Amino acid sequence: MVSVTPAAPAAWLLSASLLALIPLSALAGDTRRDCQAWASASGAAKVSIANRIGSEELLTKTHKLAEPQPGASESLYSSSDIQRLCRRY
């Protein structure tokens, strides 16, 4: 049995209410810029941007426990998932 301390729900409510203060348009603007940058990038820069988009948007990794490596030649996320997400912007 897992016990929950009274501080845990309070901390969750605080973080949820702080997130509510960030306008969704600001978050969408960051993703829009990242998608535009991803579309025009190549090589390691494209991989880095794809990993950032995938992480921020909670996409599924192609390999479950993979971690990003500097200068990697392959993204942790499927390019089709990134394309699908970026079509919205």
C-alpha positions, 0 to 999 in steps of 0.5 A, spaced: 500 500 500 502 506 498 501 512 502 500 519 500 502 525 504 498 531 504 504 535 501 503 531 495 496 533 493 498 541 495 504 540 490 500 538 484 495 543 485 500 548 485 504 546 479 497 545 475 495 552 477 502 555 475 501 551 468 494 554 467 497 561 468 501 560 461 497 562 455 496 556 450 498 560 445 505 561 448 506 554 448 503 553 441 508 558 438 514 555 441 512 548 438 510 552 431 517 555 431 520 548 433 516 545 427 519 550 422 526 549 424 525 542 424 522 542 417 528 546 414 534 543 418 538 537 417 543 533 420 544 533 427 540 540 428 534 536 425 535 530 430 536 535 436 530 539 434 526 532 433 528 530 440 526 537 443 519 536 440 518 529 442 520 530 449 516 537 450 510 533 446 510 527 450 511 523 443 513 515 444 520 514 443 522 509 438 526 505 443 523 505 450 529 507 454 533 511 449 536 517 452 539 523 447 546 523 445 550 529 443 551 529 435 546 523 434 545 521 427 538 519 429 532 521 433 529 518 439 522 519 435 519 517 429 519 522 423 512 521 421 510 522 429 514 529 428 511 530 421 504 529 424 504 533 430 507 539 425 502 539 420 497 542 426 502 548 426 
